Amino acid sequence: MGHGIAQSFLMGGYPVMLYDIQQTILDNAKAHIEKNLGLFSQSDLIKKQDIELSLQRLSTTVDLRHAVEESDFIVEAVPEDLSLKQDLFEQVESFCRKDAIIASNTSSLTMGEIGMRVKKRERLVVTHWFNPPHIVPTVEVVKSMWTSEETLNTAYKLLEKIKKMPVKIRQELPGFIVNRIQMALAREVLDLYEKGVASAEDIDKAVKGSIGFRLASIGPLLTMDLGGVKLWLAVFENLLPQIQSSTEPPKALQQLVSQGHDGVKSGKGFYDYTVDFSQAGLDKAIQKRDQEFLNRLKSLYWE
């Protein structure tokens, strides 16, 4: 996620200092950024000369103090490990300026947990990006019990300036907005799959060609307004008792994991990827996905 977030700020015209404890990871991140900038250029989202200009704004370091001491806006994107994030935030605060905003890209933890050891907590905020972060427009900007309005608004406006679609979330709750909605959808999808109602291909096709097609242009609440609130109430009354409401992890996921199947990473998940289970094959699949996303970004959101 880190290199994708960095790329977004680079394309927005900001100098970026990318930090990691290993130089090899930083070198790999820079290579990813250069390749992905090329895809943006090929899709006419940026000019060819913007590739080199963006790369000129990028610096890397394995020295945390050097990374943050002059930074205005700091984004943490380490794994979802609470103690790791707490340690990092404590170190960052000891090195950075007192007016710097410190953001976390956490998807499942709260800033109330992450920032426990930070002294100046009003400058803490969650900015939750979505994979691939250099392409997907939405970023959730989450206000914690400590986050000041100034911090919230500054983060929001900064994300707007780099052509993101920020969303303010004023209550700190697990999953924020998008992951809660995504989990509700996934729970029902997996229930249908477990019951053998349809194949994985047909379930995906059904979603992509219907609600997925609509949601790219209009959100669920506007969909209800356009369809008629009375109609939606009737559908809820008729269908809700039949909808999956379990609070346990879906058996389909548990079974796949127990069998060592982890999707593309292992060669098998709901689909079989063993036909071309090579790094080149995986890279090709990701590039195809990203190109489709870029086409959608250009047609719907890029100005």
C-alpha positions as CSV (number, residue, x, y, z in Angstrom):
1,M,0.0,0.0,0.0
2,G,2.8,2.4,0.9
3,H,4.2,2.9,-2.7
4,G,0.7,3.4,-4.0
5,I,-0.1,6.1,-1.5
6,A,3.3,7.7,-2.2
7,Q,2.5,7.7,-5.9
8,S,-0.8,9.5,-5.3
9,F,1.0,12.4,-3.6
10,L,3.8,12.5,-6.2
11,M,1.2,12.8,-9.0
12,G,-0.4,15.6,-6.9
13,G,2.8,17.6,-7.1
14,Y,4.1,17.0,-3.5
15,P,7.6,15.9,-2.6
16,V,7.5,12.5,-0.8
17,M,10.0,10.8,1.5
18,L,9.4,7.1,1.5
19,Y,10.6,5.2,4.5
20,D,11.2,1.5,5.2
21,I,13.7,-0.4,7.4
22,Q,15.1,-2.2,4.3
23,Q,16.6,-0.5,1.3
24,T,15.7,-3.4,-1.0
25,I,12.0,-2.8,-0.2
26,L,12.4,0.9,-1.0
27,D,14.1,0.1,-4.3
28,N,11.3,-2.3,-5.2
29,A,8.7,0.3,-4.2
30,K,10.4,2.9,-6.5
31,A,10.3,0.4,-9.4
32,H,6.6,-0.2,-8.8
33,I,5.9,3.6,-8.8
34,E,7.8,4.1,-12.0
35,K,5.9,1.2,-13.7
36,N,2.5,2.4,-12.4
37,L,3.2,6.0,-13.5
38,G,3.8,4.5,-17.0
39,L,0.3,2.9,-16.9
40,F,-1.2,6.3,-15.9
41,S,0.6,7.9,-18.9
42,Q,-0.5,5.2,-21.3
43,S,-4.1,5.8,-20.2
44,D,-3.7,9.5,-20.8
45,L,-4.3,10.3,-17.1
46,I,-1.0,12.1,-16.8
47,K,1.5,13.4,-19.4
48,K,4.6,11.4,-20.3
49,Q,6.8,14.2,-18.9
50,D,5.0,13.9,-15.5
51,I,6.6,10.5,-15.0
52,E,10.1,11.9,-14.6
53,L,8.8,15.0,-12.7
54,S,7.0,12.7,-10.2
55,L,10.1,10.5,-9.8
56,Q,12.2,13.6,-9.2
57,R,10.0,14.5,-6.2
58,L,10.6,11.0,-4.6
59,S,13.2,10.4,-2.0
60,T,13.8,7.2,0.1
61,T,15.4,6.6,3.4
62,V,16.0,3.9,6.0
63,D,16.3,6.5,8.7
64,L,13.0,7.3,10.4
65,R,14.2,10.6,11.9
66,H,15.3,11.8,8.4
67,A,12.0,10.6,6.9
68,V,9.7,12.6,9.2
69,E,11.6,15.5,10.8
70,E,10.6,18.0,8.1
71,S,7.4,16.4,7.0
72,D,4.0,18.2,7.1
73,F,1.9,15.1,6.6
74,I,3.0,11.6,7.6
75,V,1.1,8.4,6.6
76,E,1.8,5.1,8.4
77,A,1.1,2.0,6.3
78,V,2.6,-0.9,8.3
79,P,0.8,-4.3,8.8
80,E,-2.3,-4.4,11.1
81,D,-0.3,-5.1,14.3
82,L,-1.4,-2.8,17.2
83,S,1.9,-2.9,19.1
84,L,3.9,-2.3,15.9
85,K,1.7,0.8,15.1
86,Q,1.9,2.1,18.7
87,D,5.7,1.8,18.7
88,L,6.0,3.5,15.4
89,F,3.7,6.4,16.3
90,E,5.6,6.9,19.5
91,Q,8.9,7.1,17.6
92,V,7.4,9.3,14.9
93,E,6.2,11.8,17.4
94,S,9.6,12.0,19.0
95,F,11.2,13.0,15.6
96,C,8.6,15.0,13.8
97,R,7.5,18.7,14.0
98,K,4.8,19.6,16.6
99,D,2.5,20.8,13.9
100,A,2.8,17.7,11.6
101,I,-0.3,15.6,11.1
102,I,0.3,11.9,11.6
103,A,-2.2,9.6,9.8
104,S,-2.7,5.8,9.8
105,N,-3.8,3.7,6.9
106,T,-5.3,1.1,9.3
107,S,-8.4,-0.8,8.1
108,S,-9.4,-2.6,11.3
109,L,-7.8,-0.7,14.3
110,T,-8.9,2.6,15.7
111,M,-6.8,5.7,16.3
112,G,-8.0,5.5,19.9
113,E,-6.0,2.3,20.2
114,I,-3.0,3.2,18.0
115,G,-2.4,6.7,19.4
116,M,-2.5,5.7,23.1
117,R,1.2,6.6,23.7
118,V,1.2,9.8,21.6
119,K,1.2,13.1,23.7
120,K,-0.2,15.6,21.1
121,R,-3.2,13.4,20.0
122,E,-5.3,16.1,18.3
123,R,-3.1,15.9,15.2
124,L,-3.8,12.1,14.7
125,V,-6.2,10.9,12.0
126,V,-7.0,7.8,10.1
127,T,-6.8,8.0,6.3
128,H,-7.9,4.6,5.1
129,W,-7.0,3.9,1.5
130,F,-8.2,1.1,-0.7
131,N,-6.1,-1.3,-2.9
132,P,-4.7,-0.4,-5.3
133,P,-4.4,3.0,-3.6
134,H,-2.9,4.9,-6.5
135,I,-6.0,4.1,-8.5
136,V,-9.1,3.7,-6.2
137,P,-10.4,7.2,-5.6
138,T,-12.0,6.9,-2.1
139,V,-10.1,7.5,1.1
140,E,-11.9,7.3,4.4
141,V,-10.9,10.1,6.8
142,V,-11.8,9.1,10.3
143,K,-12.1,11.4,13.3
144,S,-11.1,9.8,16.6
145,M,-12.0,11.0,20.0
146,W,-8.9,13.2,19.9
147,T,-8.7,14.4,16.3
148,S,-9.3,18.1,16.0
149,E,-11.5,19.6,13.3
150,E,-8.5,21.4,11.9
151,T,-6.7,18.1,11.5
152,L,-9.7,16.4,9.9
153,N,-10.3,19.2,7.5
154,T,-6.6,19.6,6.6
155,A,-6.4,15.9,5.7
156,Y,-9.6,16.0,3.8
157,K,-8.6,19.0,1.7
158,L,-5.1,17.6,1.0
159,L,-6.6,14.4,-0.4
160,E,-9.0,16.5,-2.6
161,K,-5.9,18.3,-4.0
162,I,-4.4,15.0,-5.1
163,K,-7.6,14.0,-6.9
164,K,-8.8,11.6,-4.3
165,M,-12.5,11.3,-3.2
166,P,-12.2,11.7,0.6
167,V,-15.1,10.7,2.9
168,K,-15.4,12.2,6.4
169,I,-16.3,9.7,9.1
170,R,-17.2,11.3,12.4
171,Q,-17.6,8.2,14.5
172,E,-14.7,5.8,15.2
173,L,-16.2,2.4,14.7
174,P,-14.7,-0.9,13.6
175,G,-14.6,-1.3,9.8
176,F,-15.5,2.4,9.2
177,I,-18.0,2.6,6.3
178,V,-16.6,0.6,3.3
179,N,-15.4,-2.5,5.1
180,R,-18.7,-2.9,7.0
181,I,-20.6,-2.7,3.7
182,Q,-18.1,-5.0,2.0
183,M,-18.4,-7.6,4.8
184,A,-22.2,-7.5,4.6
185,L,-22.1,-8.2,0.9
186,A,-19.4,-10.9,1.3
187,R,-21.4,-12.7,4.0
188,E,-24.4,-13.1,1.7
189,V,-22.2,-14.0,-1.3
190,L,-20.5,-16.7,0.6
191,D,-23.7,-18.1,2.0
192,L,-25.1,-18.4,-1.6
193,Y,-21.8,-20.1,-2.6
194,E,-21.9,-22.5,0.3
195,K,-25.5,-23.5,-0.5
196,G,-24.6,-24.2,-4.1
197,V,-27.1,-21.6,-5.4
198,A,-24.7,-20.7,-8.2
199,S,-21.0,-21.1,-9.2
200,A,-18.3,-18.6,-8.2
201,E,-18.3,-17.4,-11.8
202,D,-22.0,-16.8,-11.9
203,I,-22.1,-15.1,-8.5
204,D,-19.4,-12.7,-9.6
205,K,-21.1,-12.1,-12.9
206,A,-24.4,-11.4,-11.2
207,V,-22.8,-8.7,-9.0
208,K,-20.6,-7.1,-11.6
209,G,-23.4,-6.7,-14.2
210,S,-26.1,-5.4,-11.8
211,I,-25.4,-3.7,-8.5
212,G,-21.7,-3.4,-9.3
213,F,-22.5,-1.7,-12.6
214,R,-24.9,0.8,-10.9
215,L,-22.7,1.5,-7.8
216,A,-19.9,2.8,-10.0
217,S,-22.1,5.8,-10.8
218,I,-24.7,6.1,-8.0
219,G,-24.5,5.0,-4.3
220,P,-26.9,2.7,-2.5
221,L,-28.9,5.5,-0.9
222,L,-29.4,7.4,-4.1
223,T,-30.4,4.1,-5.7
224,M,-33.1,3.8,-3.1
225,D,-34.4,7.3,-3.7
226,L,-34.5,6.7,-7.5
227,G,-36.2,3.3,-7.1
228,G,-38.7,4.5,-4.5
229,V,-38.2,4.3,-0.7
230,K,-41.6,2.6,-0.3
231,L,-40.5,-0.2,-2.7
232,W,-37.3,-0.7,-0.8
233,L,-39.2,-1.0,2.5
234,A,-41.4,-3.7,1.0
235,V,-38.4,-5.6,-0.3
236,F,-36.8,-5.4,3.2
237,E,-39.9,-6.7,4.9
238,N,-40.2,-9.6,2.4
239,L,-36.5,-10.6,2.1
240,L,-34.7,-9.6,5.3
241,P,-35.8,-12.7,7.3
242,Q,-34.2,-14.9,4.6
243,I,-30.8,-13.0,4.5
244,Q,-27.8,-14.5,6.2
245,S,-27.2,-13.0,9.6
246,S,-24.5,-15.2,11.1
247,T,-21.8,-13.6,13.3
248,E,-19.4,-16.5,12.6
249,P,-16.7,-16.5,9.9
250,P,-18.1,-18.2,6.7
251,K,-17.4,-21.9,6.4
252,A,-16.4,-21.5,2.8
253,L,-13.4,-19.3,3.9
254,Q,-12.5,-21.5,6.8
255,Q,-12.5,-24.6,4.5
256,L,-10.3,-22.9,1.9
257,V,-7.8,-21.7,4.5
258,S,-7.6,-25.2,6.2
259,Q,-6.8,-26.7,2.8
260,G,-4.0,-24.2,2.2
261,H,-5.8,-22.3,-0.5
262,D,-5.2,-18.5,-0.3
263,G,-6.4,-17.4,-3.7
264,V,-4.0,-16.1,-6.3
265,K,-1.1,-16.3,-3.8
266,S,-1.3,-20.1,-3.5
267,G,-2.7,-20.9,-7.0
268,K,-6.2,-21.7,-5.9
269,G,-9.2,-20.1,-4.1
270,F,-12.7,-19.8,-5.4
271,Y,-11.0,-20.1,-8.8
272,D,-8.1,-22.2,-10.1
273,Y,-5.0,-20.3,-11.0
274,T,-2.6,-23.2,-11.5
275,V,-2.7,-22.9,-15.3
276,D,-0.3,-20.0,-15.2
277,F,0.9,-19.9,-11.6
278,S,4.1,-18.0,-12.3
279,Q,5.2,-14.6,-11.2
280,A,4.9,-13.4,-14.7
281,G,1.3,-14.7,-14.9
282,L,0.3,-13.1,-11.7
283,D,1.9,-9.7,-12.7
284,K,0.0,-9.9,-16.0
285,A,-3.3,-10.6,-14.2
286,I,-2.7,-7.6,-11.8
287,Q,-1.8,-5.3,-14.7
288,K,-5.0,-6.3,-16.5
289,R,-7.0,-5.5,-13.4
290,D,-5.3,-2.2,-13.0
291,Q,-5.8,-1.2,-16.6
292,E,-9.6,-1.9,-16.3
293,F,-9.6,0.2,-13.1
294,L,-7.7,3.0,-14.8
295,N,-10.2,3.0,-17.7
296,R,-13.0,3.4,-15.1
297,L,-11.1,6.1,-13.2
298,K,-10.7,8.1,-16.4
299,S,-14.3,7.8,-17.5
300,L,-16.0,8.4,-14.1
301,Y,-13.7,10.4,-11.8
302,W,-10.6,12.0,-13.4
303,E,-10.8,15.7,-14.2
